[in-house]
Structures are given as structure tokens and as C-alpha cells.
Amino acid sequence: MYLRIFREQLGYKHRIRANNNEPNPSKGTSGYAATYQAIVANQNLHAQEFQRHRYILVLDEFHHVGEGSKWHKALQPLVDKSVLMIMVTGTVERGDKKAIAFMPYKKTSDGMTPDLSNSEDIQVIRYTRGQALREEAIVPLNFEWGDGEAEWVDKKGERRSVDSLADAGDYTNVALSTALKTGYARQLLTQCSDSWKSYKQNNSRAKMLVIAPFISIARKYLEWLDDLGIKAVIATSDDSKKAQTNINKFKKYYHYGDGKAVDVLVTVAMAYEGLDVPAITHIACLTNIRSTPWLEQCWARAARVDREAKDLKKTGLIFMPDDQLAHDCAAKIMAQQEPIIREREQEQYDRNNGNNGEKDNSKSSENSDNSNIPLNSNLTRSRASDLSSGETIDYGETAKIKSTMQNILGRDVPISTIEMKRIIDAYNQTTGETNSEQIITTKEILTPSAEVDKIRDEIEKYVRSYEGKNKLEFGTINKEIYNFFRKSRKEMTLEELRRVWAWLQKEYPMNN
């Protein structure tokens, strides 16, 4: 569709074709498309083709091409012979932190980083998440974070356990790996599936993507979905031909219930990036990868605007383990979106106060561990957040909101917890109430442990917000806190946490 639109707007008649390493790749058209794997498999064919004709070379998701890799070596002759090279990616980082081929770098205090400045030979065109949100080219992402407990036997034969993924500390990786292989994963997958099925009653186009940590676990997830009465297909690298067939089935839209619909896809890493299926509304992100570029690409599968569904898809919903590493990845993205959040808040304020949409510029300046044996795990509690606005709902209020909506409607609600809260808050405004707590239940007195959790969470939110607003490198203030108090916040008493809060107000005040 987009190619046809571009062709009409730009007035050209060029066409390209797919090539599977056949002779004469373009076969009379203006060009051809090939995978990196295909180019590596027959390097001479493509190098000779670029000697025969003047080509524009487009490298899609070029961050996959590591410097010095076999892909780099296979592509180099094409780069050398191309008349123009266009490099396209959603991230200029690699999960393994290695350099990206053909990418200019510069030296900074943090080491070598990508050089995204323009020069006589290079033109950099940026399109940020914030711009995409502003132009409504993507939909906001809401998160349902699931906390849980896990138990395993370590490499010394000792039994280990954690009561909370969110507070697992040094045990986070092994606890997460255990949870993704046992009961916790099944419970979170069931939650995501129930939400998707309820959502699908309103939007028949809705599809669900399930990301598993390993191929063997992906097959187990497929069995669990079958137990839930959900027809799903799998796409993994151990059977690439079948995987491509299943991905094509997943991309198609059939009327729900006609027997042909394939609306759920289980994969590991094969289909997460570059999978353009705008109908995806739900992602069960059951992966142990905690690389920001990788997760950002994964979550983006649900951020696509579905033009066919129109207003039936307003958000993408991600079900995610509630571990600190995952929150760190989300926090970096949220920090990038802070200016857009302030813009929206200002626009809403202007509308509410009759400013006709005019902005007040004075205010707007602002991998698997095989040495451990997973025993069992359980999903214990959930909380929610909105990646676009930064709004969060804690464990207690999330439970109360879901319980209230379930009691009122007698069934699962096909919206996120964030959206439920906004409905309740809107209701409260019409009745004179002040917040969602008042419609749900009376506020409980905090126990000492709950107060510790509350202060710890508030400190973390404060730190992330300050770094985002002041464009500080992520983690800067946490290092300062540790250097000053010489103790991890997980080890601090209630009184010590209060001193940290007072120190933050003095050293890093936010006058908002």
C-alpha cells in the first residue's frame, strides 16, 4: 500500500523484485531485495551485479551487521560500488555492545559512541519515538507488570528462592529464568490470553504475539495455549521454512471463527524485529533478554497503528515480568518521551482553561543459565504503567481496580489497567470524589514493610524523573546515592531511606 502511495506522490514507475540468489537478480526491473543471509551465501553473485549496474544500496536494520562479521565482509563490496547507501534502523545500539559496521563513531568520555552528526558525505535523518507519538504514527504502550516468586536448585545443589522478582537483587537473572520455565510463565501467559480474548470481542482484528526465551520453551507455551483453547502457530529458527509459512498465516486477516484465522504467534527472536503486523494488540513478553535495543524493537510490534481497525486499537498492551532490569529498559525509553508528555499535559490544560490550544511557551521550556535447576514459580501480584505518559499504578491499587471492574461487569474488561483507572477517575470527577482509591475502598494504614516499599519506590521514580527532565545519563543519581551512603537501598532501614529522600530534596530539587 505504501509503495503505491509513494509511487503516486513522487511520480515514478520503478519496481523491484525479490531474489533468492538466482542469476541476473533484477531481471529487467529497477532493482532487487535480498536478505543478509542470501548475500553471505553467494557473495560473488551480488558483487558482480553491483559492478554491472549503478545501485542504491539500502541496508535495513543495519545494526545487525557487526563490525568485522561475515555479514560485514560480504556487504563491503556492495558498499564500495553503490552510488548511494541508505542505512535504516530503529536503534543504533547492539545488544552485545559491539561496534556496528559502516557506522561512524566518535570518542567520548564513555568510550566510542555512534556519531550522528551531518557531514559533506553523510546526512542523518532522525525520527524519534516522541515525534511518532506526536504525529500519531504509533499508539501508546501500556504495561501490565507481573511480580512473582521462584524456587530453584543452584549449581552447588542448594535450594534457593525469592519471594519477589521485583526485589530479587543479585538473584534476578536466575529467578527470571526459573519463572519463564515454570508456573509463573503459564499464569502470566494466561492473563495476557484472557485480556486478548476479551479485547477481541470489540476488535476482531486483534492479534497476540508471544515471545519465549528458548525454542524448547516456545513449544511448551504452544501446548499451554492449546490447553486454553487458543489456536496458535510457532515460528523458530530450527525450522525456518515452516516458520515463514506460519508468519505469513499470522499476517493474514480472516473473520474470527471461520477456522482459518491464525491470530496468535509464538516465537523466540525470529519474528520480533521487522514483523509488521499492525493488528498486534497484545504481547506476552516472556523473554529473559534485557537489552534496551532488543526490548524496544520487541515492544514496537504492538505500537503499530492499525488503519483498518481505526479507533478500535488505541494502545498496545505488554504483559511483562516485573523485574528491575526490565524496568530499567522501560525507564530509558520513558525518559526520551518526557517532552511529549509535558506537551500533552500543557495542551490538556489549555483546553480545560479555554486557551484555544495556544501554548504558554514560558512553561514549556522545561541467555540461559544451565547450572541451575528451576523448581517452581508463581505469579503473585501485578502493577501497571503507561510508557507514553509515565503514569504508574502500584500493586495494591491494580488489584483493587481489577476487582472492582470485575465485580461491576461480572467479566474481564477488554482494556488495560491504566485505562480502567482513567474511567474510574472520570467517574469520580462527576461524583465529586478525588481519586480512584475512594471508589474502590478506604485507604489502608501502611505497615512498616509497606512503608519501606513505598519510600523505596518513590525514591526510584523521583530519580528517573529527574534524570529524564535534566537529560542526565541513566543511573547517574543512583551512583551518587550509593557513593554518599555507602549502602544499597535494598539494604537500608526505613530511617535510612527517609534520609536518602531528604538528601535528594536538597541535592536534586525538582520545583514543579
matplotlib code that plots the C-alpha trace (Angstrom):
import matplotlib.pyplot as plt

x = [0.0, 2.7, 4.7, 1.7, 1.2, 4.9, 4.7, 1.7, 3.2, 6.7, 5.6, 8.0, 7.4, 10.3, 9.7, 12.0, 11.7, 12.7, 15.8, 16.8, 20.4, 19.2, 21.3, 20.6, 18.9, 16.9, 15.6, 14.7, 13.3, 14.9, 16.4, 16.0, 15.7, 17.8, 18.4, 21.8, 22.0, 21.4, 24.2, 26.6, 25.7, 26.6, 28.8, 30.2, 26.7, 25.9, 29.3, 29.3, 25.8, 26.9, 29.8, 27.3, 24.9, 24.8, 22.8, 21.4, 22.1, 19.5, 20.6, 17.5, 18.0, 21.7, 22.6, 22.6, 25.8, 28.6, 31.9, 34.2, 31.4, 30.8, 27.9, 30.2, 32.7, 30.0, 28.4, 31.7, 32.0, 28.4, 29.0, 32.1, 30.3, 27.0, 26.3, 24.3, 23.8, 20.7, 21.0, 17.8, 17.3, 15.2, 18.3, 22.0, 22.9, 23.6, 22.7, 26.3, 27.6, 29.9, 30.5, 28.1, 29.6, 29.6, 28.6, 30.8, 31.9, 33.3, 35.3, 33.5, 34.2, 32.1, 34.1, 33.2, 29.7, 27.8, 28.5, 25.1, 26.2, 25.9, 28.8, 29.6, 29.1, 26.5, 23.0, 21.3, 17.5, 16.1, 12.6, 12.2, 9.5, 8.4, 7.8, 5.9, 3.7, 3.1, 2.1, 0.1, 2.2, 2.3, -0.1, 0.9, 2.1, 0.6, 2.3, 0.9, 3.9, 3.6, 5.6, 6.2, 8.1, 10.5, 12.5, 15.4, 18.4, 21.7, 25.0, 26.1, 23.0, 21.5, 17.8, 17.3, 14.2, 13.0, 9.6, 9.6, 11.1, 11.0, 13.2, 15.4, 18.6, 21.6, 19.3, 17.2, 18.7, 18.3, 14.9, 13.6, 15.0, 13.2, 9.9, 9.9, 10.2, 7.6, 4.2, 4.7, 5.1, 1.9, 0.0, 1.2, 0.5, -3.0, -3.5, -2.4, -4.6, -7.6, -7.1, -6.7, -9.8, -11.8, -10.3, -11.1, -14.8, -14.6, -11.8, -12.0, -8.6, -6.7, -3.7, -1.3, 2.5, 4.2, 8.0, 9.6, 13.2, 14.2, 12.9, 12.0, 10.1, 8.3, 7.0, 5.8, 4.0, 2.3, 0.9, -0.3, -2.2, -3.8, -4.9, -6.5, -8.4, -6.3, -5.2, -1.6, 1.4, 5.1, 8.0, 11.5, 14.9, 15.1, 12.5, 12.8, 10.6, 7.7, 8.4, 8.0, 4.8, 3.4, 4.4, 2.6, -0.5, -0.3, -0.1, -3.3, -6.7, -9.6, -13.0, -12.7, -14.3, -14.1, -11.5, -8.7, -7.8, -4.3, -4.2, -1.5, 2.1, 4.8, 8.4, 11.8, 13.7, 13.0, 9.8, 10.1, 12.0, 10.7, 7.4, 5.0, 1.5, -0.4, -3.2, -1.0, -2.6, -1.1, 2.5, 3.3, 7.0, 8.3, 11.9, 15.0, 16.7, 17.2, 18.9, 17.2, 17.5, 16.2, 13.2, 12.4, 12.2, 10.1, 7.6, 7.3, 5.4, 2.3, 2.9, 1.9, -1.2, -3.9, -5.5, -8.1, -9.2, -9.2, -10.2, -10.7, -6.9, -5.8, -3.0, -0.7, -0.7, 2.5, 2.5, 5.9, 7.8, 8.2, 12.0, 14.3, 16.2, 13.0, 12.0, 15.5, 14.9, 11.5, 12.8, 15.3, 12.5, 10.2, 13.0, 13.1, 9.4, 9.3, 9.0, 6.0, 4.3, 4.7, 3.4, 0.2, -0.3, 0.0, -2.4, -4.9, -4.5, -5.1, -8.2, -9.6, -8.9, -10.2, -6.8, -7.9, -4.9, -2.3, 0.8, 2.4, 6.0, 7.2, 6.0, 7.1, 10.8, 11.2, 20.6, 20.1, 21.8, 22.1, 23.8, 20.6, 17.5, 14.2, 11.7, 8.6, 7.3, 4.1, 2.6, 1.8, 0.8, 0.6, 1.0, 0.7, 2.3, 1.9, 5.1, 3.9, 2.7, 4.9, 1.7, 2.1, -0.3, 1.1, 0.3, -2.4, -4.4, -4.0, -5.6, -8.4, -9.2, -9.4, -11.5, -13.9, -14.3, -14.8, -17.5, -19.3, -19.3, -19.0, -16.4, -12.9, -12.6, -11.0, -8.8, -5.6, -5.4, -4.3, -7.5, -9.6, -8.2, -8.9, -12.5, -12.8, -11.1, -13.5, -16.4, -15.0, -14.8, -18.5, -19.4, -17.1, -14.6, -10.9, -9.2, -9.7, -8.9, -12.2, -14.4, -12.6, -12.1, -10.9, -7.2, -5.3, -2.7, 0.8, 2.7, 6.4, 7.4, 4.8, 6.2, 9.7, 8.5, 6.6, 9.6, 11.9, 9.6, 9.1, 12.9, 13.3, 10.5, 12.0, 15.5, 14.2, 12.1, 14.9, 17.4, 14.8, 13.9, 17.5, 19.0, 21.3, 22.7, 20.6, 22.0, 23.9, 22.0, 21.8, 25.7, 25.7, 23.3, 25.5, 28.7, 27.3, 25.5, 27.8, 24.9, 22.4, 18.8, 17.7, 19.8, 18.6, 16.2, 13.2, 15.0, 17.9, 15.6, 14.0, 17.4, 18.0, 14.7, 15.7, 19.2, 17.5, 15.3, 18.4, 20.8, 18.4, 15.3, 12.5, 10.4, 7.4]
y = [0.0, 2.5, 1.7, 2.6, 5.9, 6.8, 6.0, 8.2, 11.1, 11.0, 10.1, 7.2, 3.8, 1.8, -1.7, -4.2, -7.9, -10.5, -12.5, -15.9, -15.9, -16.5, -15.3, -11.7, -10.7, -7.7, -9.4, -6.3, -4.4, -1.4, -3.5, -6.4, -7.3, -9.9, -11.0, -10.6, -14.4, -14.7, -12.2, -14.1, -17.4, -16.1, -13.1, -13.2, -13.0, -9.7, -8.2, -8.8, -7.4, -4.2, -4.0, -4.3, -1.6, 1.6, 0.7, 2.4, 0.1, 0.1, -1.7, -2.4, -2.8, -2.4, -2.6, -6.4, -6.1, -6.2, -4.7, -7.5, -10.0, -12.3, -10.0, -7.0, -8.7, -9.9, -6.4, -4.4, -4.8, -3.7, -0.7, 0.2, 0.0, 1.6, 5.2, 5.9, 4.0, 4.4, 2.8, 2.3, 1.2, 1.7, 1.7, 2.5, 0.0, -3.7, -5.9, -7.2, -3.6, -4.3, -1.7, -1.6, -1.9, 1.2, 3.3, 6.4, 6.6, 9.3, 9.1, 10.4, 10.2, 7.0, 5.4, 5.1, 6.1, 6.4, 9.8, 11.0, 14.4, 15.5, 16.0, 16.6, 12.9, 11.9, 13.1, 11.9, 11.9, 11.3, 10.2, 9.7, 7.9, 11.3, 12.5, 9.4, 9.8, 13.4, 12.6, 9.6, 7.4, 4.9, 4.1, 4.4, 1.3, 0.2, -2.4, -5.0, -5.9, -9.3, -10.0, -13.5, -15.9, -18.6, -21.5, -23.5, -25.6, -23.9, -25.3, -26.2, -28.3, -25.9, -24.8, -21.1, -19.0, -15.4, -14.1, -11.3, -10.9, -7.1, -7.4, -10.3, -8.3, -10.5, -13.4, -11.6, -13.5, -17.0, -16.2, -14.8, -17.8, -20.1, -18.2, -18.3, -22.1, -22.9, -21.9, -18.2, -18.0, -20.1, -17.7, -14.5, -16.1, -16.9, -13.3, -12.0, -14.5, -13.7, -10.0, -10.6, -12.8, -10.1, -7.4, -9.4, -9.2, -5.5, -5.6, -8.8, -7.9, -8.1, -10.4, -11.6, -12.2, -14.4, -14.1, -17.1, -17.4, -20.6, -22.9, -25.7, -23.3, -21.9, -25.4, -25.6, -22.3, -23.6, -26.5, -24.2, -22.1, -25.2, -26.1, -22.7, -23.4, -20.9, -21.8, -20.6, -21.2, -21.2, -19.6, -20.6, -20.8, -24.6, -24.9, -21.8, -22.9, -23.8, -20.6, -18.4, -20.2, -19.6, -16.0, -15.5, -17.1, -14.8, -11.7, -12.5, -11.4, -13.7, -13.2, -14.6, -18.0, -19.1, -21.7, -20.1, -17.3, -17.5, -14.7, -15.9, -16.4, -17.9, -17.1, -16.7, -14.0, -14.8, -12.8, -10.0, -7.5, -6.3, -8.2, -5.6, -6.7, -3.6, -5.8, -6.9, -5.5, -7.8, -9.1, -11.7, -10.7, -13.8, -13.4, -13.2, -10.7, -7.4, -5.4, -2.0, -2.0, -5.6, -4.9, -1.6, -3.4, -6.2, -3.8, -1.8, -4.7, -3.6, 0.1, -0.1, 1.9, -0.4, 1.7, -0.9, -1.1, 2.7, 3.7, 0.1, 0.0, 2.9, 1.2, -1.7, -3.9, -5.6, -8.3, -8.4, -9.9, -7.2, -7.4, -4.4, -5.0, -4.8, -1.6, -0.1, -0.7, 0.9, 3.9, 4.8, 5.0, 6.9, 9.5, 10.1, 10.8, 13.3, 16.4, 14.8, 14.1, 17.7, 18.9, 16.8, 17.9, 21.6, 21.1, 19.4, 22.3, 24.8, 23.0, 22.8, 26.5, 27.9, 28.9, 27.8, 25.5, 28.3, 27.1, 29.0, 29.0, 30.2, 26.9, 24.5, 25.2, 22.7, -16.2, -19.4, -20.5, -24.2, -24.5, -24.1, -26.3, -24.5, -26.0, -23.8, -20.3, -18.4, -15.1, -13.2, -9.7, -7.1, -3.5, -1.3, 1.6, 3.7, 4.0, 7.2, 9.2, 7.8, 7.1, 4.1, 2.2, 0.2, -3.4, -2.6, -0.2, -2.5, -5.4, -3.1, -1.7, -5.1, -6.5, -3.5, -3.7, -7.5, -7.0, -4.3, -6.0, -9.7, -10.4, -9.5, -6.0, -5.6, -2.6, -2.1, -1.3, 2.2, 2.8, 1.3, 3.8, 6.7, 5.5, 5.3, 8.8, 10.3, 8.8, 10.2, 13.7, 13.6, 12.5, 14.8, 12.1, 12.9, 9.7, 6.1, 4.9, 6.4, 4.4, 1.2, 1.0, 3.1, 3.6, 1.1, 2.1, 1.2, -1.4, -0.7, -3.1, -1.5, 2.0, 0.8, -0.4, 2.8, 5.1, 3.0, 3.1, 6.9, 7.4, 5.4, 7.3, 10.6, 9.7, 8.5, 11.6, 14.0, 12.3, 12.4, 16.0, 17.2, 14.9, 13.2, 9.8, 7.0, 5.7, 8.9, 9.8, 6.2, 6.1, 9.4, 7.9, 4.8, 6.8, 9.1, 6.5, 3.5, 1.1, -0.3, 0.9, -2.7, -3.0, 0.3, 0.6, 2.8, 5.6, 5.4, 5.6, 8.7, 10.3, 9.4, 11.1, 14.3, 14.3, 14.0, 17.1, 19.1, 18.0, 17.4, 19.6, 19.5, 22.7, 21.5]
z = [0.0, 1.0, -2.2, -4.3, -2.3, -2.7, -6.4, -6.9, -4.9, -6.4, -9.9, -10.5, -12.1, -10.6, -9.4, -7.6, -7.1, -4.5, -5.3, -3.9, -5.3, -8.9, -11.8, -13.0, -9.7, -11.0, -14.2, -16.0, -13.0, -11.3, -8.5, -6.2, -2.5, -0.7, 2.8, 4.5, 4.8, 1.0, 0.3, 2.5, 0.8, -2.7, -2.3, -5.9, -7.5, -5.7, -6.0, -9.8, -10.1, -8.4, -10.9, -13.8, -12.7, -10.6, -7.5, -4.5, -1.5, 1.3, 4.5, 6.6, 10.4, 9.7, 13.4, 13.0, 10.9, 13.4, 12.6, 11.3, 11.0, 8.0, 7.0, 7.1, 4.8, 2.4, 2.2, 1.9, -2.0, -2.4, -0.2, -2.2, -5.5, -4.6, -5.7, -2.6, 0.6, 2.8, 6.3, 8.2, 11.8, 14.9, 17.1, 16.8, 19.6, 19.6, 22.5, 22.7, 22.8, 19.8, 17.0, 14.0, 10.6, 8.3, 11.3, 12.0, 15.7, 17.9, 21.1, 24.3, 28.0, 28.0, 25.1, 21.5, 20.6, 17.2, 15.5, 14.3, 13.0, 9.4, 7.2, 3.5, 2.8, 5.5, 6.1, 9.3, 9.4, 12.8, 13.6, 17.3, 19.4, 20.6, 17.1, 16.2, 19.2, 18.4, 14.9, 16.0, 13.8, 16.7, 19.6, 23.2, 25.0, 28.4, 30.6, 32.9, 35.2, 36.9, 40.1, 41.3, 43.5, 42.2, 43.6, 42.2, 42.9, 42.2, 40.9, 44.4, 44.9, 47.4, 47.3, 46.6, 46.3, 46.1, 47.1, 44.5, 41.1, 41.6, 44.7, 43.6, 43.5, 42.6, 42.0, 39.3, 36.3, 37.7, 39.3, 36.0, 34.1, 36.6, 36.3, 32.5, 32.5, 35.2, 36.6, 36.7, 32.9, 32.4, 34.7, 33.0, 29.6, 30.7, 31.9, 28.6, 26.7, 28.8, 28.1, 24.4, 24.1, 25.9, 23.7, 20.6, 21.3, 20.4, 17.8, 15.7, 14.1, 17.4, 17.3, 20.1, 19.9, 22.4, 22.9, 24.6, 26.0, 24.1, 21.4, 23.8, 26.0, 23.0, 22.2, 25.8, 25.5, 22.4, 24.4, 27.2, 24.6, 23.2, 26.7, 26.9, 23.6, 21.6, 18.1, 17.7, 15.4, 16.1, 14.3, 15.4, 13.6, 13.9, 11.1, 9.0, 6.1, 8.5, 10.4, 7.3, 6.4, 9.9, 9.9, 6.6, 8.1, 11.2, 8.9, 7.1, 8.4, 8.4, 10.0, 13.5, 13.9, 10.2, 11.0, 9.0, 11.4, 13.0, 15.5, 17.9, 17.1, 19.4, 18.6, 20.2, 18.4, 14.8, 14.3, 16.8, 14.7, 11.3, 11.9, 10.5, 11.7, 12.8, 14.2, 17.1, 20.3, 22.9, 23.6, 26.2, 26.6, 28.3, 27.3, 29.6, 27.3, 29.0, 26.3, 25.7, 21.9, 21.7, 24.0, 22.4, 19.0, 20.6, 22.2, 19.0, 17.4, 19.4, 18.8, 15.1, 14.1, 12.7, 9.9, 9.3, 12.9, 13.3, 16.8, 17.9, 18.6, 20.8, 22.7, 22.7, 25.8, 27.0, 29.7, 31.3, 34.2, 37.0, 37.4, 37.9, 34.7, 32.6, 34.4, 33.7, 29.9, 30.0, 32.0, 29.3, 26.7, 29.1, 29.6, 25.8, 25.8, 28.7, 26.5, 24.7, 28.0, 29.1, 25.7, 26.1, 29.7, 28.6, 25.7, 28.0, 30.5, 27.7, 26.5, 30.0, 30.6, 27.3, 25.9, 22.4, 22.1, 22.3, 24.2, 27.1, 25.9, 29.2, 30.8, 28.0, 28.3, 30.7, 27.6, 29.5, 32.8, 32.7, 36.0, 37.9, 38.1, 38.1, 40.6, 40.6, 40.4, 40.8, 39.7, 42.9, 42.0, 39.2, 38.6, 35.5, 33.7, 30.6, 28.6, 26.9, 29.8, 32.6, 34.7, 37.1, 39.3, 42.3, 43.2, 45.7, 43.5, 40.5, 42.4, 43.7, 40.2, 38.6, 41.4, 41.2, 37.4, 37.6, 40.3, 38.4, 35.0, 36.0, 33.4, 32.2, 30.8, 27.4, 28.3, 30.3, 34.0, 33.1, 31.1, 33.9, 36.3, 34.0, 33.7, 37.5, 37.9, 35.3, 37.3, 40.5, 38.9, 38.1, 41.6, 43.5, 44.6, 44.3, 43.3, 42.4, 45.9, 47.2, 44.8, 45.5, 49.2, 52.2, 52.3, 54.5, 57.0, 55.8, 57.7, 58.3, 55.5, 53.1, 54.1, 53.2, 49.8, 49.3, 50.1, 48.0, 45.0, 45.4, 45.5, 42.3, 40.5, 41.6, 40.4, 37.0, 36.5, 37.5, 35.1, 32.3, 32.7, 33.1, 30.4, 32.8, 31.8, 33.2, 36.6, 37.4, 40.6, 41.8, 41.7, 43.7, 46.3, 46.7, 46.9, 49.6, 51.8, 51.0, 51.0, 48.6, 49.0, 49.3, 52.5, 54.1, 57.0, 57.0, 58.7, 56.2, 53.3, 54.8, 55.0, 51.3, 50.4, 52.4, 50.7, 47.3, 48.0, 49.0, 46.3, 43.4, 43.9, 41.3, 41.5, 39.6]

ax = plt.figure().add_subplot(projection="3d")
ax.plot(x, y, z, "-o")
ax.set_aspect("equal")
plt.show()
